[in-house]
Amino acid sequence: MQIHIIAVGRIKERYLQDGIEEYAKRLRSYTTLRMVEIPDEKVPPRAKEPQKEKVRETEGAHLLGAAPAGAWMVALHPEGVELSSDAFADKISAWQVEGPHNVAFLIGGELGLSAPVLATTDFQLSLSQMTFPHQMVRLILIEALYRAFRQIRGEPYHR
């Protein structure tokens, strides 16, 4: 199974970079991981909704363009399905067994994902009812993936 994390924007904070690198290293013993950063579009100060939607659509087109053909598309979206760690591990396990064998997690920029991206995805996942900075979502997602693979193999996960 190949996992692709495709996200808008660069990670600027060193502590987030370090955490992401650490979990990416750990994940490599369980799956093939590919991370792609899409440049974020500039949001004009005091932008009106049509301008914001144009930014979301431009970023969304780049996200979809970076996803591998035929990949199962998972949008990280606040209104998506919220799963427990066990349920997330079960979903990853099912994807390993039944397919798809390419899963692309899409993370939008500061304005979120466009309606066309959400309409294109196969599954919408919410990491929490809480709001997180979009850059922090990458660290939370990659840790959740690592935890899921440990659970699938019956390996302990330190607390």
Order of alpha helices (4+ residues) and beta strands (2+ residues): beta-alpha-beta-alpha-beta-alpha-beta-alpha-beta-alpha
